[in-house]
Structure formats: C-alpha cells, structure tokens
Amino acid sequence: MNFLDDLFYPLRLLENKRILLLVSGSIAVYKSLELVRLLFKSGANIQVAMSEDAKKFVTPLSFEALSHHEVLHANNEKWYYNHNHALYHNHIACATNSDLLIFAPLSANSLAKIAYGIADNVVSATFLACNTPKILAPSMNTNMLNAPSTQSNLKRLKEFGYTLLETQNALLACDTKGNGAMAEVLEILFKATQTLLKDTYFENREVIVIGGASVEKIDSVRTISNLSSGIQASALALALYFKGAKVTFISSSFPTPLPKEITSIQVSNTKSYENALNNVSLHPYCQKPLLFNLAAISDYVPKTTFNHKLKKSELGKTLNIECVQNTDLLASIDSKKFVKIGFKAEDNKERAIENAKNLLKPSQNHGKDCSMVALNLIKDKRPFGSLENELILFTHHKTQNISSTNKLEASFKILDFIKDNAL
C-alpha cells in the first residue's frame, strides 16, 4: 500500500486551496520541490516566492514546472493591473490571494527578519503583507538554532500565533549531526491539511482511537491473532487530526504514516491495550472524550503461555491449546468517562445488524453502552487489508449507510455523522 497514492491523493483534500510557499536560502530548498509536488497532487493551487539566496540553490524554473505558476522573485515583480483589474504579480497580490502561507525552508536570517517585521526583500515583504494562517519550517545549523537570538525570535513568532514546526536531528550540510534539519515534507503536508480542514466541532477535542489486532502469546514464537490490518483505525486517527482533534492512537500496527502530533502508542496483547488506555492523560474538566474502538481483540487467549519455543519432539503429532475467554475491552470501558463508538465486523448478513445494534444497549441488558456503532460487513471483494470499506452507522435514533469507498474518505463520513448527531 502506498498511503499517498492509494488513500490521500484520490480525495484531493486541498482542492482549490490557495497556498503561498515562501522559500529562503537554505540547502533544504530541494525538499520544498517535493513539498510542491505533494501539495499539487492534493489539489492545491501553489504560488511560490523565492529569495535571491534561494535561487542560488534551485532555479525558479524547477518550482514553476511543479507548481504550474510563475515564481515570484526580485526580478519579475509587476505592478500593472490585469484584465480583471487586479494587481498582476507582486508581493501584495500574492499575499492577498492565499488561504495559507508556508515558509519552508525558513533560514536563520529570514526568521530574524520576519520576527521583527523587516521587509527588505520579496519574501519578507510578502510574509508581512499576508494575513492568512502561517506555517513556519525552520532550517539551519545547530549552533545557529541554539543561539539566544534565534531562540528569542522563535519564541516571539510563537507568541504571534504562527505554527512553528520542530526541526529534526539529522546529518546537516555542514557534515555534522545535530538539530536543525527542516521538518519532513509529509509532516508539513499534514499540518497544512489540518490548518485548512479543521472543524470547530472537533478542534481540541480529546479523542482516543484503538486499532489493530491483539497478539496473544502461545510460546516465544507462536501467537494467536487475527487478520485485522489496522488501516481503517489509522485512517480514522488521521481524519480526526485533520479536523483538529487531539488524538491518541493505541494500536498493534501502524500501516500509514501519521503526524508527530498524534500520540501513537504501540501495543500487542490485550493487557497492553488495557494498560495503554488506563495511562492516557486526559483533562478532567474538558468535554467528554470520544473513544473509537476498532481493535480486533482476541475473544479467547491461551490459558497457559510458555517463555520458550515448544518443540515438535516434545509435543508429538498434535498441538492442543486450551484457551479461556478473554476480557471484553469495549465492555470494560466506562461510558461515563467516554463517548464510546464501537466498530463491529460481521460476515453473517442476516444477524449482522442485530449484533451491531446490541452494542448500543446498556451493560445491564448485555450491551456495551455505545453511543454509536459502525458495522463492517466482510465480503470477498473487500477482505481484511482492503483499502476500501462499506459501513452501516447506527445511533439509538439514526442509521446511515456508507457505500464502498476509500477508508480515509469513509473516516470523514463517519466524522460527519458524529457531528450531525452531536455525539
């Protein structure tokens, strides 16, 4: 599976969004070419502005080939009006016609300028003239990053309300390893998508997504598990992040790339799922968190486990494993603490809807106190690990069908259903 090609790009989440990319002088300029490619394939309309120092690393032609727009730089600003009586191609026009500004890479010099409103070149002037949300991706030598003046400038820019992406530890252009490398382009793409798609209904709401398949040990090499891929859970965690939620993702598998801002917790057996859930730090006075349980937890686990590999010579011709009923993770979660949203996979269509609706019942009626249930009917054309899903969503009062679609798109439809039903 290629996450971007198979799940992300087909949705064109940034369709017709106007993104202004500012590029300053840094060896990381070459990464910004890849960023433009990703943004363009996501549907965005990208205008690039380059400083003269940036042009020493990469020519404007490279950005023009990928963005399909003329790059703004010091030698091509135009101040006449076009046929629509709008300013044609200069720092004011570019700043005005944007939904989001990304400054990547942001050098130490440019960082200092924008922190104090200095507008002595095309890039810094464009930044100052732009009133849209701003994402900054610094890139510089470790000593320059750690300099008191740079740290003061970073703090100042945060106080202005700009989004600052953390630099990375990596091998730098000066041939030393340290902090200062620009954030990965996928991280910038994720943050840009969140900035443009966030929804006040989900923004800053605490959310826990539980996914993957539990893995229960038989011995040191053998396990009992199932075929759950974790793709739907991962896609849902990402959709929630794009909507602005504070996401904790507990899973045994992470099949798609995820933003660093998602708290990802690796687990394996049922006990580790329980421990991870119990240790999640929540704010007690905030709105009740949403909890999505997509995890395929084993119904039965070995009664006895072995710390060594069981040998065929010891076992003989048969391996008999006595299993006992496992903890029901979803049922054990307190509905007073969470808005519980259960996911159920069924292959028996006749009983599937009844079994799914049973999750909505209170625990005293042998239910699981869920506020909503998503039913996944397993079919041969959509086996485990498929990139598509077909779901039926239930609350106590409403039902909605989601026809077969890409799992990321299905995730957004689930969130629309939650918002419409004010869960």
Contacts in CASP RR format, 6 or more apart in sequence:
PFRMAT RR
TARGET T0000
AUTHOR 0000-0000-0000
METHOD contacts of the structure
MODEL  1
MNFLDDLFYPLRLLENKRILLLVSGSIAVYKSLELVRLLFKSGANIQVAM
SEDAKKFVTPLSFEALSHHEVLHANNEKWYYNHNHALYHNHIACATNSDL
LIFAPLSANSLAKIAYGIADNVVSATFLACNTPKILAPSMNTNMLNAPST
QSNLKRLKEFGYTLLETQNALLACDTKGNGAMAEVLEILFKATQTLLKDT
YFENREVIVIGGASVEKIDSVRTISNLSSGIQASALALALYFKGAKVTFI
SSSFPTPLPKEITSIQVSNTKSYENALNNVSLHPYCQKPLLFNLAAISDY
VPKTTFNHKLKKSELGKTLNIECVQNTDLLASIDSKKFVKIGFKAEDNKE
RAIENAKNLLKPSQNHGKDCSMVALNLIKDKRPFGSLENELILFTHHKTQ
NISSTNKLEASFKILDFIKDNAL
1 7 0 8 1.000
1 231 0 8 1.000
1 255 0 8 1.000
1 256 0 8 1.000
1 387 0 8 1.000
3 256 0 8 1.000
3 257 0 8 1.000
4 38 0 8 1.000
4 41 0 8 1.000
6 387 0 8 1.000
6 406 0 8 1.000
7 235 0 8 1.000
7 256 0 8 1.000
7 387 0 8 1.000
7 406 0 8 1.000
7 407 0 8 1.000
7 408 0 8 1.000
8 42 0 8 1.000
8 408 0 8 1.000
9 41 0 8 1.000
9 42 0 8 1.000
10 406 0 8 1.000
10 409 0 8 1.000
11 406 0 8 1.000
11 408 0 8 1.000
11 409 0 8 1.000
11 412 0 8 1.000
12 42 0 8 1.000
12 43 0 8 1.000
13 42 0 8 1.000
13 43 0 8 1.000
13 193 0 8 1.000
13 196 0 8 1.000
13 197 0 8 1.000
13 242 0 8 1.000
14 39 0 8 1.000
14 42 0 8 1.000
14 43 0 8 1.000
14 44 0 8 1.000
14 192 0 8 1.000
14 193 0 8 1.000
14 196 0 8 1.000
15 43 0 8 1.000
15 44 0 8 1.000
16 43 0 8 1.000
16 45 0 8 1.000
17 43 0 8 1.000
17 44 0 8 1.000
17 45 0 8 1.000
17 99 0 8 1.000
17 100 0 8 1.000
17 196 0 8 1.000
18 44 0 8 1.000
18 45 0 8 1.000
18 47 0 8 1.000
18 97 0 8 1.000
18 98 0 8 1.000
18 99 0 8 1.000
18 100 0 8 1.000
19 39 0 8 1.000
19 44 0 8 1.000
19 45 0 8 1.000
19 46 0 8 1.000
19 47 0 8 1.000
19 98 0 8 1.000
19 99 0 8 1.000
19 100 0 8 1.000
19 101 0 8 1.000
19 102 0 8 1.000
19 192 0 8 1.000
20 46 0 8 1.000
20 47 0 8 1.000
20 49 0 8 1.000
20 94 0 8 1.000
20 95 0 8 1.000
20 98 0 8 1.000
20 100 0 8 1.000
20 101 0 8 1.000
20 102 0 8 1.000
20 126 0 8 1.000
20 130 0 8 1.000
20 132 0 8 1.000
21 32 0 8 1.000
21 35 0 8 1.000
21 36 0 8 1.000
21 39 0 8 1.000
21 46 0 8 1.000
21 47 0 8 1.000
21 48 0 8 1.000
21 49 0 8 1.000
21 67 0 8 1.000
21 101 0 8 1.000
21 102 0 8 1.000
21 103 0 8 1.000
21 104 0 8 1.000
22 48 0 8 1.000
22 49 0 8 1.000
22 101 0 8 1.000
22 102 0 8 1.000
22 103 0 8 1.000
22 104 0 8 1.000
22 106 0 8 1.000
22 110 0 8 1.000
22 123 0 8 1.000
22 126 0 8 1.000
22 127 0 8 1.000
23 29 0 8 1.000
23 32 0 8 1.000
23 48 0 8 1.000
23 49 0 8 1.000
23 50 0 8 1.000
23 51 0 8 1.000
23 54 0 8 1.000
23 58 0 8 1.000
23 63 0 8 1.000
23 104 0 8 1.000
23 105 0 8 1.000
23 123 0 8 1.000
24 51 0 8 1.000
24 53 0 8 1.000
24 54 0 8 1.000
24 103 0 8 1.000
24 105 0 8 1.000
24 106 0 8 1.000
24 107 0 8 1.000
24 109 0 8 1.000
24 110 0 8 1.000
24 123 0 8 1.000
25 51 0 8 1.000
25 53 0 8 1.000
25 54 0 8 1.000
25 56 0 8 1.000
25 57 0 8 1.000
25 105 0 8 1.000
25 107 0 8 1.000
25 109 0 8 1.000
25 110 0 8 1.000
26 54 0 8 1.000
26 57 0 8 1.000
26 105 0 8 1.000
26 106 0 8 1.000
26 107 0 8 1.000
26 139 0 8 1.000
26 140 0 8 1.000
26 182 0 8 1.000
27 57 0 8 1.000
27 139 0 8 1.000
27 173 0 8 1.000
28 104 0 8 1.000
28 105 0 8 1.000
28 139 0 8 1.000
28 181 0 8 1.000
28 182 0 8 1.000
29 54 0 8 1.000
29 57 0 8 1.000
29 58 0 8 1.000
29 105 0 8 1.000
30 57 0 8 1.000
30 58 0 8 1.000
31 104 0 8 1.000
31 105 0 8 1.000
31 182 0 8 1.000
31 185 0 8 1.000
32 58 0 8 1.000
32 63 0 8 1.000
32 104 0 8 1.000
32 105 0 8 1.000
32 185 0 8 1.000
33 58 0 8 1.000
33 62 0 8 1.000
33 63 0 8 1.000
33 66 0 8 1.000
34 185 0 8 1.000
35 102 0 8 1.000
35 104 0 8 1.000
35 185 0 8 1.000
35 188 0 8 1.000
35 189 0 8 1.000
36 46 0 8 1.000
36 48 0 8 1.000
36 63 0 8 1.000
36 66 0 8 1.000
36 67 0 8 1.000
37 66 0 8 1.000
38 185 0 8 1.000
38 186 0 8 1.000
38 189 0 8 1.000
39 46 0 8 1.000
39 189 0 8 1.000
39 192 0 8 1.000
40 46 0 8 1.000
40 66 0 8 1.000
40 67 0 8 1.000
40 68 0 8 1.000
42 189 0 8 1.000
42 193 0 8 1.000
45 69 0 8 1.000
46 67 0 8 1.000
46 69 0 8 1.000
47 67 0 8 1.000
47 69 0 8 1.000
47 72 0 8 1.000
47 94 0 8 1.000
47 97 0 8 1.000
47 98 0 8 1.000
48 60 0 8 1.000
48 63 0 8 1.000
48 64 0 8 1.000
48 67 0 8 1.000
48 69 0 8 1.000
48 71 0 8 1.000
48 72 0 8 1.000
49 71 0 8 1.000
49 72 0 8 1.000
49 73 0 8 1.000
49 91 0 8 1.000
49 94 0 8 1.000
49 122 0 8 1.000
49 123 0 8 1.000
49 126 0 8 1.000
50 60 0 8 1.000
50 63 0 8 1.000
50 71 0 8 1.000
50 72 0 8 1.000
50 73 0 8 1.000
50 122 0 8 1.000
50 123 0 8 1.000
51 73 0 8 1.000
51 110 0 8 1.000
51 121 0 8 1.000
51 122 0 8 1.000
51 123 0 8 1.000
52 73 0 8 1.000
52 74 0 8 1.000
52 121 0 8 1.000
53 107 0 8 1.000
53 109 0 8 1.000
54 123 0 8 1.000
55 73 0 8 1.000
60 71 0 8 1.000
60 73 0 8 1.000
63 71 0 8 1.000
64 70 0 8 1.000
64 71 0 8 1.000
70 76 0 8 1.000
70 89 0 8 1.000
72 89 0 8 1.000
72 90 0 8 1.000
72 91 0 8 1.000
72 94 0 8 1.000
72 122 0 8 1.000
72 126 0 8 1.000
73 122 0 8 1.000
74 121 0 8 1.000
74 122 0 8 1.000
76 89 0 8 1.000
77 89 0 8 1.000
77 90 0 8 1.000
77 91 0 8 1.000
77 122 0 8 1.000
78 88 0 8 1.000
78 89 0 8 1.000
78 90 0 8 1.000
79 87 0 8 1.000
79 88 0 8 1.000
79 90 0 8 1.000
80 88 0 8 1.000
81 87 0 8 1.000
81 88 0 8 1.000
82 88 0 8 1.000
86 93 0 8 1.000
87 93 0 8 1.000
87 96 0 8 1.000
91 122 0 8 1.000
91 125 0 8 1.000
91 126 0 8 1.000
91 129 0 8 1.000
92 129 0 8 1.000
94 126 0 8 1.000
95 101 0 8 1.000
95 126 0 8 1.000
95 127 0 8 1.000
95 129 0 8 1.000
95 130 0 8 1.000
95 131 0 8 1.000
96 129 0 8 1.000
96 130 0 8 1.000
98 130 0 8 1.000
98 132 0 8 1.000
99 132 0 8 1.000
99 196 0 8 1.000
100 132 0 8 1.000
100 133 0 8 1.000
100 134 0 8 1.000
100 135 0 8 1.000
100 192 0 8 1.000
100 195 0 8 1.000
100 196 0 8 1.000
101 127 0 8 1.000
101 130 0 8 1.000
101 132 0 8 1.000
101 133 0 8 1.000
101 134 0 8 1.000
101 135 0 8 1.000
102 134 0 8 1.000
102 135 0 8 1.000
102 137 0 8 1.000
102 188 0 8 1.000
102 192 0 8 1.000
103 110 0 8 1.000
103 114 0 8 1.000
103 127 0 8 1.000
103 134 0 8 1.000
103 135 0 8 1.000
103 136 0 8 1.000
103 137 0 8 1.000
104 135 0 8 1.000
104 136 0 8 1.000
104 137 0 8 1.000
104 139 0 8 1.000
104 182 0 8 1.000
104 183 0 8 1.000
104 188 0 8 1.000
105 137 0 8 1.000
105 138 0 8 1.000
105 139 0 8 1.000
105 182 0 8 1.000
106 114 0 8 1.000
106 136 0 8 1.000
106 137 0 8 1.000
106 138 0 8 1.000
106 139 0 8 1.000
107 138 0 8 1.000
107 139 0 8 1.000
107 140 0 8 1.000
108 138 0 8 1.000
108 140 0 8 1.000
108 141 0 8 1.000
108 144 0 8 1.000
108 145 0 8 1.000
108 147 0 8 1.000
108 150 0 8 1.000
110 123 0 8 1.000
110 124 0 8 1.000
111 136 0 8 1.000
111 138 0 8 1.000
111 140 0 8 1.000
111 150 0 8 1.000
111 153 0 8 1.000
111 154 0 8 1.000
111 157 0 8 1.000
112 118 0 8 1.000
112 149 0 8 1.000
112 150 0 8 1.000
112 153 0 8 1.000
113 119 0 8 1.000
113 120 0 8 1.000
113 124 0 8 1.000
114 124 0 8 1.000
114 127 0 8 1.000
114 128 0 8 1.000
114 157 0 8 1.000
115 153 0 8 1.000
115 156 0 8 1.000
115 157 0 8 1.000
116 153 0 8 1.000
117 124 0 8 1.000
117 128 0 8 1.000
118 124 0 8 1.000
119 125 0 8 1.000
119 127 0 8 1.000
119 128 0 8 1.000
119 129 0 8 1.000
127 134 0 8 1.000
133 163 0 8 1.000
133 195 0 8 1.000
134 162 0 8 1.000
134 163 0 8 1.000
135 162 0 8 1.000
135 163 0 8 1.000
135 165 0 8 1.000
135 188 0 8 1.000
135 191 0 8 1.000
135 192 0 8 1.000
135 195 0 8 1.000
136 157 0 8 1.000
136 162 0 8 1.000
136 163 0 8 1.000
136 164 0 8 1.000
136 165 0 8 1.000
137 165 0 8 1.000
137 182 0 8 1.000
137 183 0 8 1.000
137 188 0 8 1.000
138 145 0 8 1.000
138 154 0 8 1.000
138 164 0 8 1.000
138 165 0 8 1.000
138 167 0 8 1.000
138 180 0 8 1.000
138 182 0 8 1.000
139 167 0 8 1.000
139 180 0 8 1.000
139 181 0 8 1.000
139 182 0 8 1.000
140 150 0 8 1.000
140 167 0 8 1.000
140 180 0 8 1.000
141 172 0 8 1.000
141 173 0 8 1.000
141 174 0 8 1.000
141 180 0 8 1.000
142 172 0 8 1.000
142 176 0 8 1.000
142 178 0 8 1.000
142 179 0 8 1.000
142 180 0 8 1.000
144 150 0 8 1.000
145 151 0 8 1.000
145 167 0 8 1.000
145 179 0 8 1.000
145 180 0 8 1.000
146 179 0 8 1.000
154 164 0 8 1.000
157 164 0 8 1.000
158 164 0 8 1.000
163 191 0 8 1.000
163 195 0 8 1.000
165 183 0 8 1.000
165 187 0 8 1.000
165 188 0 8 1.000
165 191 0 8 1.000
166 183 0 8 1.000
166 260 0 8 1.000
167 179 0 8 1.000
167 180 0 8 1.000
167 181 0 8 1.000
167 182 0 8 1.000
167 183 0 8 1.000
168 179 0 8 1.000
168 180 0 8 1.000
168 181 0 8 1.000
168 182 0 8 1.000
168 183 0 8 1.000
168 184 0 8 1.000
169 177 0 8 1.000
169 178 0 8 1.000
169 179 0 8 1.000
169 180 0 8 1.000
169 181 0 8 1.000
170 177 0 8 1.000
170 178 0 8 1.000
170 180 0 8 1.000
170 181 0 8 1.000
171 177 0 8 1.000
171 178 0 8 1.000
172 178 0 8 1.000
172 180 0 8 1.000
172 181 0 8 1.000
186 257 0 8 1.000
187 259 0 8 1.000
187 260 0 8 1.000
190 238 0 8 1.000
190 241 0 8 1.000
190 242 0 8 1.000
190 259 0 8 1.000
191 259 0 8 1.000
193 242 0 8 1.000
194 241 0 8 1.000
194 242 0 8 1.000
194 243 0 8 1.000
194 244 0 8 1.000
194 259 0 8 1.000
197 242 0 8 1.000
197 243 0 8 1.000
198 242 0 8 1.000
198 243 0 8 1.000
198 244 0 8 1.000
199 243 0 8 1.000
199 244 0 8 1.000
199 415 0 8 1.000
199 419 0 8 1.000
201 243 0 8 1.000
201 419 0 8 1.000
202 240 0 8 1.000
202 243 0 8 1.000
202 244 0 8 1.000
202 245 0 8 1.000
202 415 0 8 1.000
202 419 0 8 1.000
203 243 0 8 1.000
203 244 0 8 1.000
203 245 0 8 1.000
204 244 0 8 1.000
204 245 0 8 1.000
204 246 0 8 1.000
205 244 0 8 1.000
205 245 0 8 1.000
205 246 0 8 1.000
205 286 0 8 1.000
205 287 0 8 1.000
205 289 0 8 1.000
205 290 0 8 1.000
206 245 0 8 1.000
206 246 0 8 1.000
206 248 0 8 1.000
206 282 0 8 1.000
206 283 0 8 1.000
206 286 0 8 1.000
206 287 0 8 1.000
206 289 0 8 1.000
206 290 0 8 1.000
207 240 0 8 1.000
207 245 0 8 1.000
207 246 0 8 1.000
207 247 0 8 1.000
207 248 0 8 1.000
207 289 0 8 1.000
207 290 0 8 1.000
207 291 0 8 1.000
207 292 0 8 1.000
208 247 0 8 1.000
208 248 0 8 1.000
208 249 0 8 1.000
208 250 0 8 1.000
208 277 0 8 1.000
208 280 0 8 1.000
208 289 0 8 1.000
208 290 0 8 1.000
208 291 0 8 1.000
208 292 0 8 1.000
208 338 0 8 1.000
209 233 0 8 1.000
209 236 0 8 1.000
209 237 0 8 1.000
209 240 0 8 1.000
209 247 0 8 1.000
209 248 0 8 1.000
209 249 0 8 1.000
209 250 0 8 1.000
209 251 0 8 1.000
209 292 0 8 1.000
209 294 0 8 1.000
210 233 0 8 1.000
210 250 0 8 1.000
210 251 0 8 1.000
210 273 0 8 1.000
210 277 0 8 1.000
210 291 0 8 1.000
210 292 0 8 1.000
210 293 0 8 1.000
210 294 0 8 1.000
210 295 0 8 1.000
210 329 0 8 1.000
211 228 0 8 1.000
211 230 0 8 1.000
211 233 0 8 1.000
211 234 0 8 1.000
211 249 0 8 1.000
211 250 0 8 1.000
211 251 0 8 1.000
211 252 0 8 1.000
211 253 0 8 1.000
211 293 0 8 1.000
211 294 0 8 1.000
211 295 0 8 1.000
211 296 0 8 1.000
212 228 0 8 1.000
212 229 0 8 1.000
212 230 0 8 1.000
212 233 0 8 1.000
212 251 0 8 1.000
212 252 0 8 1.000
212 253 0 8 1.000
212 294 0 8 1.000
212 295 0 8 1.000
212 296 0 8 1.000
213 225 0 8 1.000
213 226 0 8 1.000
213 227 0 8 1.000
213 228 0 8 1.000
213 230 0 8 1.000
213 252 0 8 1.000
213 253 0 8 1.000
213 295 0 8 1.000
213 296 0 8 1.000
214 225 0 8 1.000
214 226 0 8 1.000
214 252 0 8 1.000
214 268 0 8 1.000
214 269 0 8 1.000
214 270 0 8 1.000
214 273 0 8 1.000
214 295 0 8 1.000
214 296 0 8 1.000
214 297 0 8 1.000
214 298 0 8 1.000
215 223 0 8 1.000
215 224 0 8 1.000
215 225 0 8 1.000
215 252 0 8 1.000
215 268 0 8 1.000
215 269 0 8 1.000
216 223 0 8 1.000
216 224 0 8 1.000
216 225 0 8 1.000
216 269 0 8 1.000
216 270 0 8 1.000
216 298 0 8 1.000
216 301 0 8 1.000
216 302 0 8 1.000
216 326 0 8 1.000
217 223 0 8 1.000
217 269 0 8 1.000
217 302 0 8 1.000
217 305 0 8 1.000
218 224 0 8 1.000
218 302 0 8 1.000
218 305 0 8 1.000
218 306 0 8 1.000
218 310 0 8 1.000
218 321 0 8 1.000
219 305 0 8 1.000
219 306 0 8 1.000
219 307 0 8 1.000
219 308 0 8 1.000
219 309 0 8 1.000
219 310 0 8 1.000
220 306 0 8 1.000
220 307 0 8 1.000
220 308 0 8 1.000
220 309 0 8 1.000
221 309 0 8 1.000
222 309 0 8 1.000
222 310 0 8 1.000
224 298 0 8 1.000
224 300 0 8 1.000
224 301 0 8 1.000
224 302 0 8 1.000
224 321 0 8 1.000
224 323 0 8 1.000
225 298 0 8 1.000
226 296 0 8 1.000
226 298 0 8 1.000
226 384 0 8 1.000
227 383 0 8 1.000
227 384 0 8 1.000
227 385 0 8 1.000
228 295 0 8 1.000
228 296 0 8 1.000
228 345 0 8 1.000
228 384 0 8 1.000
229 253 0 8 1.000
229 255 0 8 1.000
229 384 0 8 1.000
229 385 0 8 1.000
230 251 0 8 1.000
230 253 0 8 1.000
230 255 0 8 1.000
230 294 0 8 1.000
230 385 0 8 1.000
231 255 0 8 1.000
231 256 0 8 1.000
231 385 0 8 1.000
231 386 0 8 1.000
231 387 0 8 1.000
231 407 0 8 1.000
232 294 0 8 1.000
232 343 0 8 1.000
232 376 0 8 1.000
232 389 0 8 1.000
232 407 0 8 1.000
232 410 0 8 1.000
232 411 0 8 1.000
233 249 0 8 1.000
233 251 0 8 1.000
233 292 0 8 1.000
233 294 0 8 1.000
233 295 0 8 1.000
234 249 0 8 1.000
234 251 0 8 1.000
234 253 0 8 1.000
234 254 0 8 1.000
234 255 0 8 1.000
234 256 0 8 1.000
234 258 0 8 1.000
235 256 0 8 1.000
235 407 0 8 1.000
235 408 0 8 1.000
235 410 0 8 1.000
235 411 0 8 1.000
236 292 0 8 1.000
236 294 0 8 1.000
236 411 0 8 1.000
236 414 0 8 1.000
237 247 0 8 1.000
237 249 0 8 1.000
237 258 0 8 1.000
237 262 0 8 1.000
238 256 0 8 1.000
238 258 0 8 1.000
238 259 0 8 1.000
238 262 0 8 1.000
238 408 0 8 1.000
238 411 0 8 1.000
239 408 0 8 1.000
239 411 0 8 1.000
239 412 0 8 1.000
239 414 0 8 1.000
239 415 0 8 1.000
240 247 0 8 1.000
240 411 0 8 1.000
240 415 0 8 1.000
241 247 0 8 1.000
241 258 0 8 1.000
241 259 0 8 1.000
241 261 0 8 1.000
241 262 0 8 1.000
243 415 0 8 1.000
245 290 0 8 1.000
247 261 0 8 1.000
247 262 0 8 1.000
247 263 0 8 1.000
248 262 0 8 1.000
248 263 0 8 1.000
248 265 0 8 1.000
248 280 0 8 1.000
249 258 0 8 1.000
249 262 0 8 1.000
249 263 0 8 1.000
249 264 0 8 1.000
249 265 0 8 1.000
250 265 0 8 1.000
250 267 0 8 1.000
250 273 0 8 1.000
250 276 0 8 1.000
250 277 0 8 1.000
250 280 0 8 1.000
250 295 0 8 1.000
251 264 0 8 1.000
251 265 0 8 1.000
251 266 0 8 1.000
251 267 0 8 1.000
251 295 0 8 1.000
252 266 0 8 1.000
252 267 0 8 1.000
252 268 0 8 1.000
252 295 0 8 1.000
254 264 0 8 1.000
254 266 0 8 1.000
258 264 0 8 1.000
265 276 0 8 1.000
267 273 0 8 1.000
267 275 0 8 1.000
267 276 0 8 1.000
269 301 0 8 1.000
270 297 0 8 1.000
270 298 0 8 1.000
270 301 0 8 1.000
270 326 0 8 1.000
270 327 0 8 1.000
270 329 0 8 1.000
273 295 0 8 1.000
273 297 0 8 1.000
273 329 0 8 1.000
274 327 0 8 1.000
274 329 0 8 1.000
274 332 0 8 1.000
277 329 0 8 1.000
277 333 0 8 1.000
282 289 0 8 1.000
288 337 0 8 1.000
288 338 0 8 1.000
288 339 0 8 1.000
289 337 0 8 1.000
289 338 0 8 1.000
289 339 0 8 1.000
290 338 0 8 1.000
290 339 0 8 1.000
290 341 0 8 1.000
290 418 0 8 1.000
290 423 0 8 1.000
291 333 0 8 1.000
291 338 0 8 1.000
291 339 0 8 1.000
291 340 0 8 1.000
291 341 0 8 1.000
292 341 0 8 1.000
292 342 0 8 1.000
292 343 0 8 1.000
293 329 0 8 1.000
293 330 0 8 1.000
293 333 0 8 1.000
293 340 0 8 1.000
293 341 0 8 1.000
293 342 0 8 1.000
293 343 0 8 1.000
294 342 0 8 1.000
294 343 0 8 1.000
295 329 0 8 1.000
296 345 0 8 1.000
297 326 0 8 1.000
297 327 0 8 1.000
297 328 0 8 1.000
297 329 0 8 1.000
297 330 0 8 1.000
298 326 0 8 1.000
299 325 0 8 1.000
299 326 0 8 1.000
300 323 0 8 1.000
300 324 0 8 1.000
300 325 0 8 1.000
300 326 0 8 1.000
301 323 0 8 1.000
301 324 0 8 1.000
301 326 0 8 1.000
302 321 0 8 1.000
302 322 0 8 1.000
302 323 0 8 1.000
302 324 0 8 1.000
303 322 0 8 1.000
303 323 0 8 1.000
303 324 0 8 1.000
304 322 0 8 1.000
310 319 0 8 1.000
328 368 0 8 1.000
330 340 0 8 1.000
330 342 0 8 1.000
330 359 0 8 1.000
330 368 0 8 1.000
330 370 0 8 1.000
331 363 0 8 1.000
331 367 0 8 1.000
331 368 0 8 1.000
331 369 0 8 1.000
333 340 0 8 1.000
335 369 0 8 1.000
335 370 0 8 1.000
335 371 0 8 1.000
339 371 0 8 1.000
339 372 0 8 1.000
339 423 0 8 1.000
340 368 0 8 1.000
340 369 0 8 1.000
340 370 0 8 1.000
340 371 0 8 1.000
341 370 0 8 1.000
341 371 0 8 1.000
341 372 0 8 1.000
341 373 0 8 1.000
341 374 0 8 1.000
341 418 0 8 1.000
341 423 0 8 1.000
342 359 0 8 1.000
342 368 0 8 1.000
342 370 0 8 1.000
342 372 0 8 1.000
342 373 0 8 1.000
342 374 0 8 1.000
343 373 0 8 1.000
343 374 0 8 1.000
343 376 0 8 1.000
344 352 0 8 1.000
344 355 0 8 1.000
344 356 0 8 1.000
344 359 0 8 1.000
344 373 0 8 1.000
344 374 0 8 1.000
344 375 0 8 1.000
344 376 0 8 1.000
345 376 0 8 1.000
345 378 0 8 1.000
346 352 0 8 1.000
346 355 0 8 1.000
346 356 0 8 1.000
346 375 0 8 1.000
346 376 0 8 1.000
346 377 0 8 1.000
346 378 0 8 1.000
347 377 0 8 1.000
347 378 0 8 1.000
349 377 0 8 1.000
352 375 0 8 1.000
352 377 0 8 1.000
353 375 0 8 1.000
353 392 0 8 1.000
356 373 0 8 1.000
356 375 0 8 1.000
356 392 0 8 1.000
356 394 0 8 1.000
357 373 0 8 1.000
357 394 0 8 1.000
358 366 0 8 1.000
358 367 0 8 1.000
358 368 0 8 1.000
359 367 0 8 1.000
359 368 0 8 1.000
359 370 0 8 1.000
359 373 0 8 1.000
360 367 0 8 1.000
360 370 0 8 1.000
360 371 0 8 1.000
360 372 0 8 1.000
360 373 0 8 1.000
360 394 0 8 1.000
360 395 0 8 1.000
360 396 0 8 1.000
361 367 0 8 1.000
361 368 0 8 1.000
361 369 0 8 1.000
362 369 0 8 1.000
363 369 0 8 1.000
371 395 0 8 1.000
371 396 0 8 1.000
371 423 0 8 1.000
372 393 0 8 1.000
372 394 0 8 1.000
372 395 0 8 1.000
372 417 0 8 1.000
372 418 0 8 1.000
372 421 0 8 1.000
372 423 0 8 1.000
373 393 0 8 1.000
373 394 0 8 1.000
374 391 0 8 1.000
374 392 0 8 1.000
374 393 0 8 1.000
374 394 0 8 1.000
374 414 0 8 1.000
375 391 0 8 1.000
375 392 0 8 1.000
375 393 0 8 1.000
375 394 0 8 1.000
376 389 0 8 1.000
376 390 0 8 1.000
376 391 0 8 1.000
377 390 0 8 1.000
377 392 0 8 1.000
378 384 0 8 1.000
379 390 0 8 1.000
382 388 0 8 1.000
382 389 0 8 1.000
382 390 0 8 1.000
382 404 0 8 1.000
387 406 0 8 1.000
387 407 0 8 1.000
388 404 0 8 1.000
388 405 0 8 1.000
388 406 0 8 1.000
388 407 0 8 1.000
388 410 0 8 1.000
389 402 0 8 1.000
389 404 0 8 1.000
389 405 0 8 1.000
389 407 0 8 1.000
389 410 0 8 1.000
390 402 0 8 1.000
390 403 0 8 1.000
390 404 0 8 1.000
390 405 0 8 1.000
391 401 0 8 1.000
391 402 0 8 1.000
391 410 0 8 1.000
391 414 0 8 1.000
392 399 0 8 1.000
392 400 0 8 1.000
392 401 0 8 1.000
392 402 0 8 1.000
393 399 0 8 1.000
393 400 0 8 1.000
393 401 0 8 1.000
393 402 0 8 1.000
393 414 0 8 1.000
393 417 0 8 1.000
395 421 0 8 1.000
395 423 0 8 1.000
397 421 0 8 1.000
398 417 0 8 1.000
398 421 0 8 1.000
400 417 0 8 1.000
402 410 0 8 1.000
402 413 0 8 1.000
402 414 0 8 1.000
405 413 0 8 1.000
END
